[in-house]
Amino acid sequence: MKHSEVIELLKELIAIESPYYKEADIMQYCYNWLEKEGFSPEHHYYSEKKAIGFDGENIICTIKGQPGGPTICLNGHLDTVPLCKGWTYNPYEPTIEDDRIYGLGAVDMKGGCAALMVALKRLKNSDIPWKGNIILTLVSDEEGPFGLGANALIEDGLIDRVDCSVITEPSTGFSQYDFPVLCLGARGCFVYNIDFYGKAAHASSPQKGVNAAIEAARFILESEKLQLESDGILGPGSFCILKTEADGGACSVPDFARVTVHRHIVTTEDEESIFKEAEMLLKRAGVKCEYKIDVRPEPSPGSRYYKPYVVNKEDIYANAMNASVESVCGKPATIDYLDSIGDFNYLGTRICTRDGNQPPALIIGPDGGNIHSSDEYATISSVDATCDIVYEFLARIMK
């Protein structure tokens, strides 16, 4: 059965393995597709040496309309999480059943990327006179620990002075509401380590030492009692122990332990408040040994952590997007906010418009399920509609 152009493209993208750090093949495919469609795409290569030691690339494609209009950044990531166990479908052979298309990355977020690419092609080939500039950014490593692809775009000044960013992450797939969902912000995230310094001793006489693993456990148990407050928009943050490390060797009290904390944050929280919170938990836990709180090494100051953000509901671009949704779907979008983090946090907090303000980062994307799990799928109807919405938004806001 022949499907729409956006679904046929999505099938091609699913068939290309692209876990983060291994995106070269899908980047080249998208470059070739854009070039074949008459665009002038560019490879953007970057090299990160401080935190990961990774050389990656993005694809950037800029098209220009008549003078006087806004500059819109369209953003999507082409990488996926690594393949997990439990798939009953071939993760790299797109399978269509009714309104679902199964495959790794189908909804997160190759469906959104396909929607952007085809929407841009439709605008280019239309007779609609439009003003301004559109920058399509297809990035790598969004699923990795630092969003290296988007970070490099910002660090290299390639998306400075945009007026609005549109990110086709699966806003509905992450939401409790039915399609369409427009997310006007997201929680942020701060990851930090606490190193505990105990005193070694023979395991036959543990009382002669200070067990760093036990001191770390005191902190972990106390953290379960933490009550997080809402900021009134994004809700409360979250606190998760990601990793614990301690090793006393064959027969020794461990004199070192490390706990890694993944802390989703909201607009009332920042690095200073999170460190104060950690100190409070350590004090309440009665930790007896010395300790040190620090962030993991970051590629650049801007990528130290993901900042939360909120877009004003009355923003002109948000209103234009909702009008476009209503035009395509016959009803307005449900407004929501993402609990998770992604490149949208960078786009929503780290770039400026031409007049120095923070441009809105709008998240509108397909429905689907099993995100970061086996048998991931996107709904075909919502991928098609996402393409239509993006096209309608561009035609509306750039006329």
Sequence and secondary structure as in RCSB ss.txt:
>XXXX:A:sequence
MKHSEVIELLKELIAIESPYYKEADIMQYCYNWLEKEGFSPEHHYYSEKKAIGFDGENIICTIKGQPGGPTICLN
GHLDTVPLCKGWTYNPYEPTIEDDRIYGLGAVDMKGGCAALMVALKRLKNSDIPWKGNIILTLVSDEEGPFGLGA
NALIEDGLIDRVDCSVITEPSTGFSQYDFPVLCLGARGCFVYNIDFYGKAAHASSPQKGVNAAIEAARFILESEK
LQLESDGILGPGSFCILKTEADGGACSVPDFARVTVHRHIVTTEDEESIFKEAEMLLKRAGVKCEYKIDVRPEPS
PGSRYYKPYVVNKEDIYANAMNASVESVCGKPATIDYLDSIGDFNYLGTRICTRDGNQPPALIIGPDGGNIHSSD
EYATISSVDATCDIVYEFLARIMK
>XXXX:A:secstr
    HHHHHHHHHHTS  BTT  HHHHHHHHHHHHHTT   EEEEEEE SSS EEEEEEEEEEE EEEEEEEEEE
EE  B    S  SS TTS EEETTEEESTTIIIIIHHHHHHHHHHHHHHHS    EEEEEEEEES SSSSS HHH
HHHHHTTTTTT SEEEE S TTTTSSS S EEEEEE EEEEEEEEEE B  BTT GGGSB HHHHHHHHHHHHTT
    B SSS B EEEEEEEEE  TTTB  SEEEEEEEEEE TT  HHHHHHHHHHHHHHHT  SEEEEEE   SS
GGGSSB  EE  TT HHHHHHHHHHHHHHSS  EEEEESS  HHHHHHHS   TTS    EEEE   EE TTSTT
 EEEHHHHHHHHHHHHHHHHHHT 
